[in-house]
């Protein structure tokens, strides 16, 4: 990957997380201007391995995106740099996309094609304990049809991106939160634009 792509990936990931480059520089023990110079001037040309790995872990992106070596045999999957709110929904004006490398054996086990898969992080508490704030979920875009049995989907509703348990009810959809503190809803089916079914999650250890 060219240095400019690494710099753009860092800038996008920092913006998606709401972190300044100065704060990230301090995170890796550098002076406040270090990453700003990397992004705008390409100096240093490459990030040090320890800095790169720490930033990738903190920002929730692949080490490869910041210039790390690609692991042999892994396949790229689209990563949407936005959150799917486990609540009423989250307004997403523009969805930035990067890539995440996954084990093809995992995708085969889940029955998911790499070109139909995407990952997105969860924001909010309405799907706890099943999905928690900060979880990274794998979404199968080939599975958009709702059934009579509830399953967890990422969907758009009135311009908001959300993740909930959905169940088809004729011309309506039941929208269910796993957290009992949040009320369930029944909405017209035409109000729901399903992105895909959630098939796997990664929970970061903190």
N, CA, C and O of each residue as an XYZ file, in Angstrom:
824
protein
N       0.839     -1.192      0.000
C       0.000      0.000      0.000
C       0.875      1.243      0.000
O       1.836      1.325      0.765
N       0.550      2.214     -0.855
C       1.319      3.446     -0.917
C       1.117      4.257      0.350
O       0.087      4.162      1.018
N       2.147      5.071      0.666
C       2.108      5.891      1.873
C       0.881      6.793      1.912
O       0.289      6.986      2.974
N       0.492      7.350      0.759
C      -0.648      8.261      0.743
C      -1.931      7.549      1.167
O      -2.785      8.156      1.812
N      -2.079      6.262      0.814
C      -3.257      5.506      1.211
C      -3.266      5.263      2.710
O      -4.321      5.298      3.343
N      -2.100      5.018      3.275
C      -1.994      4.838      4.720
C      -2.381      6.114      5.447
O      -3.096      6.082      6.449
N      -1.903      7.234      4.932
C      -2.205      8.529      5.559
C      -3.693      8.840      5.502
O      -4.277      9.329      6.469
N      -4.301      8.547      4.349
C      -5.742      8.775      4.205
C      -6.535      7.850      5.131
O      -7.530      8.260      5.728
N      -6.081      6.598      5.242
C      -6.771      5.641      6.120
C      -6.716      6.100      7.564
O      -7.708      5.993      8.285
N      -5.568      6.609      7.999
C      -5.434      7.106      9.366
C      -6.334      8.309      9.589
O      -7.003      8.407     10.618
N      -6.352      9.214      8.642
C      -7.168     10.423      8.780
C      -8.652     10.071      8.844
O      -9.389     10.633      9.654
N      -9.098      9.138      7.988
C     -10.503      8.726      7.994
C     -10.877      8.054      9.310
O     -11.920      8.349      9.894
N     -10.019      7.149      9.770
C     -10.311      6.411     10.996
C     -10.348      7.337     12.205
O     -11.185      7.169     13.093
N      -9.450      8.310     12.242
C      -9.436      9.277     13.345
C     -10.719     10.098     13.346
O     -11.319     10.321     14.397
N     -11.140     10.549     12.160
C     -12.365     11.345     12.064
C     -13.586     10.520     12.455
O     -14.484     11.023     13.131
N     -13.626      9.238     12.029
C     -14.763      8.380     12.359
C     -14.881      8.161     13.854
O     -15.986      8.016     14.379
N     -13.743      8.137     14.547
C     -13.751      7.920     15.992
C     -13.851      9.228     16.769
O     -14.039      9.218     17.985
N     -13.727     10.363     16.064
C     -13.787     11.659     16.728
C     -12.523     11.994     17.496
O     -12.569     12.716     18.492
N     -11.389     11.470     17.033
C     -10.109     11.699     17.694
C      -9.262     12.668     16.878
O      -9.265     12.610     15.649
N      -8.545     13.546     17.543
C      -7.631     14.440     16.851
C      -6.306     13.718     16.608
O      -5.945     12.791     17.332
N      -5.597     14.160     15.580
C      -4.287     13.577     15.306
C      -3.306     13.878     16.433
O      -2.406     13.087     16.715
N      -3.490     15.031     17.073
C      -2.620     15.372     18.208
C      -2.811     14.384     19.354
O      -1.839     13.934     19.962
N      -4.088     14.043     19.649
C      -4.361     13.091     20.726
C      -3.810     11.712     20.391
O      -3.291     11.019     21.267
N      -3.922     11.311     19.126
C      -3.389     10.014     18.716
C      -1.863     10.005     18.773
O      -1.256      8.982     19.093
N      -1.249     11.136     18.466
C       0.210     11.229     18.581
C       0.648     11.002     20.021
O       1.622     10.297     20.284
N      -0.085     11.611     20.949
C       0.243     11.438     22.371
C       0.010      9.997     22.808
O       0.733      9.474     23.656
N      -1.015      9.350     22.220
C      -1.318      7.957     22.549
C      -0.114      7.050     22.278
O       0.144      6.113     23.034
N       0.615      7.329     21.206
C       1.762      6.487     20.859
C       3.075      7.060     21.390
O       4.159      6.613     21.016
N       2.956      8.061     22.272
C       4.147      8.594     22.927
C       4.977      9.531     22.076
O       6.178      9.677     22.300
N       4.342     10.173     21.095
C       5.041     11.109     20.210
C       4.606     12.538     20.520
O       3.650     12.760     21.263
N       5.322     13.508     19.938
C       4.906     14.904     20.121
C       3.601     15.145     19.380
O       3.253     14.407     18.458
N       2.878     16.191     19.792
C       1.513     16.413     19.314
C       1.411     16.601     17.803
O       0.359     16.335     17.224
N       2.488     17.055     17.154
C       2.441     17.329     15.715
C       2.862     16.133     14.862
O       2.843     16.209     13.634
N       3.237     15.037     15.505
C       3.847     13.911     14.784
C       2.932     13.362     13.679
O       3.341     13.275     12.521
N       1.710     12.998     14.033
C       0.815     12.390     13.038
C       0.265     13.423     12.056
O      -0.055     13.082     10.918
N       0.154     14.673     12.483
C      -0.259     15.722     11.553
C       0.771     15.853     10.430
O       0.411     16.019      9.265
N       2.049     15.776     10.791
C       3.107     15.838      9.783
C       3.100     14.597      8.898
O       3.368     14.676      7.699
N       2.794     13.458      9.496
C       2.706     12.219      8.708
C       1.587     12.321      7.674
O       1.775     11.949      6.516
N       0.425     12.825      8.090
C      -0.736     12.901      7.196
C      -0.552     13.968      6.124
O      -0.870     13.726      4.959
N      -0.049     15.135      6.489
C       0.006     16.253      5.538
C       1.298     16.298      4.728
O       1.298     16.767      3.590
N       2.399     15.813      5.306
C       3.686     15.932      4.634
C       4.334     14.592      4.268
O       5.319     14.548      3.531
N       3.767     13.508      4.793
C       4.377     12.211      4.532
C       5.676     12.017      5.270
O       6.558     11.289      4.813
N       5.799     12.675      6.424
C       7.006     12.540      7.242
C       6.597     12.150      8.671
O       5.939     12.929      9.361
N       6.988     10.943      9.115
C       7.857      9.976      8.447
C       7.148      9.323      7.260
O       5.925      9.397      7.143
N       7.914      8.692      6.393
C       7.317      8.053      5.224
C       6.458      6.870      5.627
O       5.395      6.648      5.047
N       6.911      6.104      6.623
C       6.174      4.962      7.135
C       6.098      5.046      8.655
O       7.020      5.544      9.302
N       5.004      4.560      9.220
C       4.871      4.504     10.671
C       5.704      3.346     11.222
O       5.817      2.291     10.599
N       6.281      3.565     12.396
C       6.998      2.485     13.063
C       6.017      1.366     13.396
O       4.843      1.626     13.661
N       6.493      0.126     13.383
C       5.617     -1.033     13.583
C       4.821     -0.943     14.883
O       3.615     -1.193     14.883
N       5.474     -0.590     15.990
C       4.783     -0.518     17.279
C       3.717      0.574     17.257
O       2.619      0.381     17.779
N       4.041      1.729     16.650
C       3.071      2.830     16.547
C       1.889      2.407     15.698
O       0.737      2.651     16.056
N       2.179      1.772     14.570
C       1.134      1.355     13.635
C       0.169      0.372     14.289
O      -1.048      0.512     14.162
N       0.707     -0.615     14.981
C      -0.149     -1.626     15.599
C      -1.001     -1.038     16.716
O      -2.171     -1.394     16.863
N      -0.415     -0.133     17.506
C      -1.176      0.481     18.594
C      -2.306      1.331     18.054
O      -3.416      1.300     18.585
N      -2.036      2.086     17.009
C      -3.070      2.921     16.388
C      -4.172      2.063     15.775
O      -5.355      2.362     15.935
N      -3.785      0.989     15.068
C      -4.779      0.118     14.435
C      -5.701     -0.501     15.476
O      -6.916     -0.546     15.282
N      -5.125     -0.982     16.588
C      -5.953     -1.575     17.652
C      -6.899     -0.539     18.239
O      -8.081     -0.817     18.442
N      -6.385      0.654     18.511
C      -7.193      1.689     19.153
C      -8.314      2.169     18.236
O      -9.433      2.405     18.691
N      -8.015      2.313     16.944
C      -8.996      2.847     16.000
C      -9.917      1.772     15.434
O     -10.899      2.086     14.762
N      -9.603      0.504     15.703
C     -10.457     -0.575     15.221
C     -10.354     -0.812     13.730
O     -11.337     -1.181     13.088
N      -9.154     -0.601     13.164
C      -8.950     -0.862     11.745
C      -7.841     -1.891     11.598
O      -7.145     -2.210     12.562
N      -7.679     -2.408     10.387
C      -6.664     -3.428     10.174
C      -5.277     -2.806     10.162
O      -5.095     -1.662      9.746
N      -4.309     -3.578     10.623
C      -2.912     -3.147     10.581
C      -2.476     -2.911      9.140
O      -1.637     -2.050      8.875
N      -3.038     -3.666      8.223
C      -2.699     -3.528      6.805
C      -3.052     -2.136      6.288
O      -2.326     -1.569      5.472
N      -4.174     -1.588      6.768
C      -4.613     -0.270      6.318
C      -3.590      0.811      6.617
O      -3.524      1.820      5.915
N      -2.789      0.605      7.663
C      -1.776      1.595      8.052
C      -0.378      1.201      7.577
O       0.614      1.799      7.993
N      -0.305      0.204      6.713
C       0.985     -0.148      6.141
C       1.569     -1.458      6.613
O       2.684     -1.807      6.226
N       0.843     -2.196      7.442
C       1.337     -3.471      7.930
C       1.291     -4.535      6.853
O       0.604     -4.365      5.846
N       2.011     -5.628      7.048
C       2.029     -6.706      6.049
C       0.692     -7.441      5.998
O       0.062     -7.680      7.029
N       0.275     -7.790      4.806
C      -0.975     -8.539      4.649
C      -0.757     -9.982      5.077
O       0.212    -10.622      4.668
N      -1.665    -10.490      5.904
C      -1.563    -11.888      6.322
C      -1.970    -12.785      5.156
O      -2.973    -12.537      4.486
N      -1.207    -13.792      4.934
C      -1.444    -14.673      3.798
C      -2.763    -15.416      3.942
O      -3.063    -15.971      4.999
N      -3.549    -15.421      2.868
C      -4.776    -16.186      2.850
C      -6.016    -15.440      3.318
O      -7.126    -15.952      3.172
N      -5.856    -14.232      3.884
C      -7.021    -13.483      4.341
C      -7.677    -12.776      3.158
O      -7.027    -12.479      2.156
N      -8.982    -12.512      3.294
C      -9.718    -11.856      2.211
C     -10.244    -10.512      2.693
O     -10.652    -10.383      3.847
N     -10.238     -9.501      1.810
C     -10.730     -8.180      2.208
C     -12.254     -8.127      2.219
O     -12.925     -8.670      1.342
N     -12.778     -7.450      3.249
C     -14.222     -7.236      3.388
C     -14.427     -5.742      3.628
O     -13.645     -5.111      4.340
N     -15.470     -5.183      3.039
C     -15.741     -3.760      3.205
C     -16.031     -3.432      4.664
O     -16.782     -4.143      5.332
N     -15.430     -2.352      5.153
C     -15.702     -1.874      6.509
C     -16.295     -0.480      6.398
O     -15.657      0.437      5.881
N     -17.522     -0.325      6.888
C     -18.199      0.967      6.850
C     -17.773      1.766      8.063
O     -17.996      1.348      9.200
N     -17.155      2.926      7.823
C     -16.666      3.751      8.924
C     -17.790      4.625      9.469
O     -17.754      5.852      9.372
N     -18.783      3.961     10.042
C     -19.918      4.633     10.672
C     -20.509      3.650     11.663
O     -20.211      2.456     11.613
N     -21.339      4.142     12.556
C     -21.934      3.263     13.546
C     -23.379      2.935     13.231
O     -24.104      3.765     12.682
N     -23.800      1.724     13.578
C     -25.209      1.343     13.497
C     -25.762      1.445     14.904
O     -25.386      0.668     15.782
N     -26.640      2.387     15.121
C     -27.093      2.675     16.475
C     -28.023      1.592     16.991
O     -29.011      1.240     16.346
N     -27.693      1.068     18.168
C     -28.585      0.141     18.862
C     -29.485      0.991     19.735
O     -29.439      0.932     20.964
N     -30.301      1.780     19.065
C     -31.213      2.718     19.712
C     -32.202      3.165     18.661
O     -32.633      2.353     17.842
N     -32.572      4.421     18.658
C     -33.527      4.923     17.668
C     -32.939      4.922     16.260
O     -33.652      4.754     15.271
N     -31.611      5.114     16.192
C     -30.947      5.169     14.893
C     -29.916      6.267     14.901
O     -29.928      7.145     15.764
N     -29.016      6.214     13.928
C     -27.948      7.201     13.845
C     -27.935      7.780     12.445
O     -27.947      7.045     11.458
N     -27.912      9.114     12.365
C     -27.868      9.777     11.071
C     -26.476      9.626     10.477
O     -25.483      9.985     11.109
N     -26.407      9.098      9.270
C     -25.130      8.939      8.581
C     -25.216      9.717      7.277
O     -25.885      9.295      6.333
N     -24.531     10.858      7.232
C     -24.592     11.697      6.043
C     -23.726     11.135      4.918
O     -24.076     11.254      3.744
N     -22.609     10.531      5.272
C     -21.753      9.901      4.265
C     -21.048      8.723      4.903
O     -20.527      8.829      6.014
N     -21.031      7.617      4.215
C     -20.412      6.410      4.743
C     -19.042      6.226      4.085
O     -18.951      5.948      2.889
N     -17.995      6.383      4.869
C     -16.653      6.130      4.370
C     -16.396      4.631      4.446
O     -16.834      3.958      5.379
N     -15.688      4.125      3.459
C     -15.426      2.688      3.423
C     -13.935      2.413      3.378
O     -13.183      3.057      2.646
N     -13.533      1.452      4.170
C     -12.160      0.952      4.134
C     -12.276     -0.560      4.008
O     -13.344     -1.061      3.655
N     -11.221     -1.292      4.282
C     -11.298     -2.745      4.199
C     -10.801     -3.388      5.481
O      -9.952     -2.842      6.185
N     -11.340     -4.540      5.763
C     -10.935     -5.357      6.901
C     -10.612     -6.735      6.357
O     -11.343     -7.253      5.513
N      -9.528     -7.338      6.828
C      -9.148     -8.665      6.350
C      -9.691     -9.729      7.290
O      -9.465     -9.682      8.499
N     -10.413    -10.693      6.715
C     -11.003    -11.770      7.507
C     -10.549    -13.129      6.978
O     -10.153    -13.274      5.822
N     -10.622    -14.100      7.856
C     -10.279    -15.473      7.496
C     -11.376    -16.028      6.575
O     -12.546    -16.032      6.957
N     -11.022    -16.493      5.378
C     -12.052    -17.038      4.484
C     -12.772    -18.239      5.077
O     -13.919    -18.511      4.720
N     -12.109    -18.966      5.984
C     -12.770    -20.110      6.624
C     -13.944    -19.638      7.471
O     -14.969    -20.316      7.549
N     -13.796    -18.471      8.109
C     -14.896    -17.910      8.897
C     -16.071    -17.582      7.988
O     -17.215    -17.897      8.314
N     -15.796    -16.951      6.849
C     -16.872    -16.595      5.928
C     -17.563    -17.845      5.386
O     -18.787    -17.872      5.257
N     -16.785    -18.875      5.071
C     -17.388    -20.127      4.586
C     -18.278    -20.749      5.650
O     -19.373    -21.226      5.352
N     -17.803    -20.743      6.894
C     -18.583    -21.332      7.987
C     -19.910    -20.595      8.182
O     -20.929    -21.195      8.522
N     -19.869    -19.284      7.958
C     -21.078    -18.472      8.125
C     -21.939    -18.446      6.863
O     -23.067    -17.953      6.883
N     -21.402    -18.977      5.771
C     -22.141    -18.969      4.513
C     -22.246    -17.594      3.898
O     -23.266    -17.251      3.301
N     -21.181    -16.794      4.043
C     -21.195    -15.413      3.572
C     -20.168    -15.235      2.460
O     -19.024    -15.668      2.598
N     -20.566    -14.603      1.364
C     -19.636    -14.253      0.294
C     -18.923    -12.959      0.657
O     -19.551    -12.025      1.155
N     -17.618    -12.896      0.413
C     -16.838    -11.716      0.779
C     -17.360    -10.458      0.092
O     -17.362     -9.381      0.688
N     -17.807    -10.590     -1.170
C     -18.262     -9.404     -1.895
C     -19.638     -8.922     -1.432
O     -20.070     -7.836     -1.821
N     -20.333     -9.712     -0.607
C     -21.629     -9.295     -0.062
C     -21.539     -8.950      1.419
O     -22.546     -8.637      2.055
N     -20.331     -9.008      1.961
C     -20.151     -8.790      3.399
C     -19.656     -7.380      3.679
O     -18.986     -6.764      2.849
N     -19.993     -6.884      4.848
C     -19.448     -5.623      5.331
C     -19.449     -5.665      6.846
O     -20.209     -6.415      7.458
N     -18.598     -4.859      7.439
C     -18.594     -4.758      8.892
C     -18.910     -3.338      9.290
O     -18.622     -2.392      8.557
N     -19.505     -3.200     10.457
C     -19.898     -1.900     10.980
C     -19.914     -2.006     12.498
O     -20.189     -3.077     13.039
N     -19.627     -0.924     13.184
C     -19.596     -1.007     14.643
C     -20.939     -0.592     15.236
O     -21.684      0.199     14.658
N     -21.217     -1.150     16.399
C     -22.454     -0.884     17.119
C     -22.274      0.334     18.022
O     -21.236      0.501     18.663
N     -23.294      1.175     18.061
C     -23.296      2.322     18.970
C     -24.581      2.283     19.800
O     -25.675      2.156     19.250
N     -24.447      2.392     21.108
C     -25.624      2.432     21.963
C     -25.861      1.144     22.721
O     -25.113      0.175     22.584
N     -26.934      1.148     23.538
C     -27.148      0.064     24.504
C     -28.440     -0.723     24.303
O     -28.714     -1.638     25.079
N     -29.240     -0.400     23.292
C     -30.563     -1.028     23.221
C     -30.534     -2.511     22.857
O     -31.527     -3.213     23.047
N     -29.388     -2.999     22.330
C     -29.314     -4.417     21.983
C     -28.484     -5.215     22.987
O     -28.163     -6.379     22.744
N     -28.138     -4.595     24.109
C     -27.420     -5.334     25.163
C     -28.359     -6.363     25.794
O     -29.554     -6.095     25.921
N     -27.855     -7.524     26.189
C     -26.446     -7.916     26.210
C     -25.964     -8.585     24.920
O     -24.797     -8.963     24.825
N     -26.845     -8.736     23.926
C     -26.449     -9.436     22.704
C     -25.370     -8.666     21.949
O     -24.340     -9.226     21.574
N     -25.618     -7.378     21.729
C     -24.660     -6.488     21.080
C     -24.396     -5.314     22.007
O     -25.324     -4.716     22.551
N     -23.127     -4.992     22.180
C     -22.746     -3.905     23.082
C     -22.092     -2.775     22.306
O     -21.576     -2.974     21.206
N     -22.120     -1.602     22.888
C     -21.497     -0.431     22.292
C     -20.028     -0.737     21.975
O     -19.280     -1.181     22.846
N     -19.622     -0.499     20.725
C     -18.246     -0.762     20.321
C     -18.029     -2.095     19.635
O     -16.973     -2.313     19.042
N     -19.007     -2.999     19.702
C     -18.877     -4.279     19.001
C     -18.774     -4.036     17.492
O     -19.399     -3.123     16.954
N     -17.978     -4.865     16.824
C     -17.881     -4.833     15.362
C     -18.694     -6.010     14.837
O     -18.425     -7.159     15.185
N     -19.688     -5.723     13.999
C     -20.567     -6.781     13.515
C     -20.361     -7.017     12.023
O     -20.103     -6.090     11.255
N     -20.483     -8.287     11.637
C     -20.387     -8.674     10.233
C     -21.801     -8.802      9.680
O     -22.640     -9.506     10.242
N     -22.051     -8.114      8.575
C     -23.389     -8.048      7.986
C     -23.374     -8.720      6.622
O     -22.533     -8.414      5.777
N     -24.308     -9.636      6.415
C     -24.437    -10.330      5.138
C     -25.489     -9.610      4.289
O     -26.689     -9.715      4.543
N     -25.014     -8.879      3.275
C     -25.929     -8.126      2.423
C     -26.786     -8.979      1.518
O     -27.721     -8.473      0.897
N     -26.485    -10.272      1.428
C     -27.300    -11.173      0.614
C     -28.549    -11.629      1.358
O     -29.478    -12.166      0.753
N     -28.569    -11.414      2.667
C     -29.723    -11.834      3.474
C     -30.492    -10.592      3.923
O     -30.258    -10.051      5.003
N     -31.397    -10.164      3.082
C     -32.165     -8.953      3.369
C     -33.647     -9.244      3.599
O     -34.381     -8.395      4.104
N     -34.080    -10.438      3.230
C     -35.501    -10.778      3.374
C     -35.826    -11.117      4.822
O     -35.158    -11.951      5.433
N     -36.846    -10.475      5.367
C     -37.263    -10.741      6.742
C     -38.197    -11.940      6.778
O     -38.985    -12.159      5.858
N     -38.095    -12.716      7.860
C     -38.958    -13.874      8.019
C     -39.894    -13.719      9.203
O     -39.895    -12.692      9.881
N     -40.698    -14.760      9.446
C     -41.634    -14.739     10.565
C     -40.920    -14.936     11.905
O     -41.461    -14.609     12.962
N     -39.690    -15.478     11.846
C     -38.885    -15.626     13.056
C     -37.929    -14.445     13.159
O     -37.284    -14.100     12.169
N     -37.819    -13.818     14.319
C     -36.972    -12.626     14.446
C     -35.488    -12.948     14.286
O     -35.025    -14.010     14.703
N     -34.756    -12.030     13.685
C     -33.302    -12.118     13.542
C     -32.759    -10.692     13.575
O     -33.508     -9.729     13.405
N     -31.457    -10.566     13.794
C     -30.857     -9.236     13.937
C     -30.388     -8.733     12.577
O     -29.683     -9.429     11.847
N     -30.798     -7.503     12.252
C     -30.465     -6.885     10.980
C     -29.959     -5.462     11.191
O     -30.304     -4.794     12.166
N     -29.132     -5.022     10.249
C     -28.811     -3.601     10.113
C     -29.765     -3.052      9.063
O     -29.974     -3.675      8.022
N     -30.340     -1.898      9.333
C     -31.313     -1.330      8.401
C     -31.297      0.193      8.477
O     -30.773      0.790      9.417
N     -31.892      0.798      7.448
C     -32.092      2.250      7.429
C     -33.576      2.539      7.610
O     -34.443      1.839      7.088
N     -33.832      3.594      8.366
C     -35.204      4.019      8.587
C     -35.216      5.532      8.740
O     -34.630      6.076      9.676
N     -35.883      6.200      7.821
C     -35.967      7.660      7.839
C     -34.577      8.302      7.874
O     -34.344      9.281      8.583
N     -33.667      7.729      7.096
C     -32.322      8.273      7.012
C     -31.401      7.873      8.144
O     -30.238      8.276      8.163
N     -31.897      7.086      9.091
C     -31.091      6.662     10.229
C     -30.656      5.210     10.047
O     -31.420      4.386      9.543
N     -29.424      4.899     10.459
C     -28.919      3.526     10.407
C     -29.024      2.925     11.802
O     -28.578      3.524     12.781
N     -29.611      1.748     11.886
C     -29.835      1.112     13.188
C     -29.608     -0.381     13.080
O     -29.557     -0.941     11.985
N     -29.471     -1.021     14.239
C     -29.375     -2.480     14.305
C     -30.358     -2.953     15.367
O     -30.303     -2.525     16.520
N     -31.269     -3.852     14.953
C     -32.310     -4.363     15.851
C     -32.687     -5.781     15.432
O     -32.240     -6.297     14.408
N     -33.517     -6.379     16.255
C     -34.091     -7.680     15.911
C     -35.409     -7.404     15.180
O     -36.303     -6.757     15.728
N     -35.525     -7.896     13.943
C     -36.700     -7.623     13.110
C     -37.478     -8.903     12.829
O     -36.914     -9.991     12.716
N     -38.811     -8.732     12.718
C     -39.685     -9.863     12.381
C     -40.775     -9.371     11.445
O     -41.431     -8.365     11.716
N     -40.965    -10.093     10.330
C     -42.000     -9.725      9.367
C     -43.373    -10.090      9.909
O     -43.568    -11.174     10.458
N     -44.329     -9.169      9.750
C     -45.717     -9.386     10.192
C     -46.651     -8.896      9.083
O     -47.318     -7.872      9.231
N     -46.692     -9.634      7.976
C     -47.507     -9.200      6.851
C     -46.935     -7.930      6.253
O     -45.795     -7.913      5.788
N     -47.730     -6.861      6.264
C     -47.265     -5.584      5.725
C     -46.551     -4.728      6.752
O     -46.272     -3.555      6.502
N     -46.253     -5.310      7.910
C     -45.580     -4.559      8.968
C     -44.335     -5.311      9.446
O     -44.136     -6.484      9.130
N     -43.506     -4.603     10.214
C     -42.295     -5.191     10.778
C     -42.246     -4.879     12.271
O     -42.411     -3.735     12.692
N     -42.017     -5.926     13.055
C     -41.801     -5.728     14.479
C     -40.315     -5.432     14.704
O     -39.444     -6.188     14.271
N     -40.045     -4.320     15.389
C     -38.677     -3.870     15.661
C     -38.430     -4.052     17.155
O     -39.028     -3.365     17.983
N     -37.539     -4.989     17.489
C     -37.376     -5.416     18.878
C     -35.979     -5.089     19.389
O     -34.982     -5.333     18.708
N     -35.920     -4.529     20.604
C     -34.654     -4.299     21.300
C     -34.440     -5.429     22.299
O     -35.373     -5.816     23.003
N     -33.224     -5.963     22.369
C     -32.943     -7.023     23.338
C     -32.860     -6.484     24.756
O     -33.071     -7.224     25.717
N     -32.554     -5.205     24.893
C     -32.506     -4.559     26.208
C     -33.934     -4.189     26.614
O     -34.559     -3.370     25.940
N     -34.470     -4.768     27.698
C     -35.863     -4.512     28.072
C     -36.152     -3.069     28.467
O     -37.314     -2.689     28.604
N     -35.113     -2.264     28.651
C     -35.321     -0.852     28.988
C     -35.789     -0.047     27.777
O     -36.219      1.098     27.921
N     -35.705     -0.646     26.574
C     -36.104      0.038     25.346
C     -37.383     -0.589     24.803
O     -37.523     -1.812     24.764
N     -38.308      0.262     24.388
C     -39.610     -0.213     23.905
C     -39.505     -0.810     22.505
O     -38.710     -0.353     21.683
N     -40.314     -1.836     22.240
C     -40.413     -2.408     20.902
C     -41.385     -1.579     20.079
O     -42.169     -0.800     20.620
N     -41.323     -1.759     18.747
C     -42.198     -1.013     17.847
C     -42.736     -1.937     16.764
O     -42.167     -2.993     16.490
N     -43.840     -1.523     16.157
C     -44.341     -2.150     14.938
C     -44.507     -1.033     13.920
O     -45.230     -0.066     14.159
N     -43.823     -1.174     12.765
C     -43.811     -0.112     11.755
C     -44.194     -0.703     10.404
O     -44.079     -1.914     10.213
N     -44.647      0.122      9.461
C     -44.936     -0.378      8.118
C     -43.678     -0.943      7.467
O     -42.593     -0.385      7.632
N     -43.811     -2.041      6.732
C     -42.656     -2.678      6.087
C     -41.953     -1.718      5.136
O     -40.735     -1.784      4.975
N     -42.708     -0.831      4.510
C     -42.105      0.105      3.554
C     -41.189      1.120      4.240
O     -40.401      1.791      3.572
N     -41.286      1.238      5.578
C     -40.450      2.188      6.304
C     -39.053      1.648      6.583
O     -38.170      2.394      7.006
N     -38.851      0.356      6.348
C     -37.585     -0.307      6.667
C     -36.826     -0.653      5.386
O     -37.364     -1.324      4.505
N     -35.592     -0.202      5.284
C     -34.703     -0.577      4.179
C     -33.591     -1.442      4.771
O     -32.657     -0.927      5.386
N     -33.695     -2.738      4.586
C     -32.759     -3.673      5.215
C     -31.420     -3.663      4.480
O     -31.370     -3.823      3.261
N     -30.341     -3.476      5.230
C     -28.981     -3.523      4.683
C     -28.488     -4.960      4.618
O     -27.875     -5.372      3.633
N     -28.761     -5.726      5.681
C     -28.339     -7.120      5.724
C     -28.481     -7.700      7.108
O     -28.727     -6.988      8.082
N     -28.322     -8.999      7.178
C     -28.465     -9.706      8.453
C     -27.120     -9.789      9.183
O     -26.082    -10.026      8.564
N     -27.151     -9.596     10.480
C     -25.954     -9.700     11.303
C     -25.662    -11.184     11.541
O     -26.516    -11.927     12.025
N     -24.441    -11.601     11.194
C     -24.104    -13.034     11.277
C     -22.942    -13.329     12.214
O     -22.661    -14.491     12.507
N     -22.258    -12.274     12.693
C     -21.073    -12.513     13.524
C     -20.699    -11.199     14.190
O     -20.969    -10.124     13.656
N     -20.075    -11.291     15.360
C     -19.616    -10.067     16.011
C     -18.244    -10.280     16.608
O     -17.856    -11.388     16.979
N     -17.511     -9.155     16.686
C     -16.218     -9.147     17.368
C     -16.319     -8.145     18.506
O     -16.650     -6.978     18.296
N     -16.032     -8.612     19.704
C     -16.107     -7.739     20.891
C     -14.694     -7.432     21.357
O     -13.954     -8.324     21.773
N     -14.330     -6.154     21.280
C     -12.990     -5.757     21.696
C     -12.840     -5.915     23.209
O     -13.768     -5.620     23.962
N     -11.686     -6.376     23.646
C     -11.387     -6.496     25.067
C     -10.731     -5.213     25.532
O      -9.758     -4.760     24.930
N     -11.254     -4.619     26.603
C     -10.700     -3.368     27.115
C     -10.284     -3.572     28.559
O      -9.787     -2.643     29.196
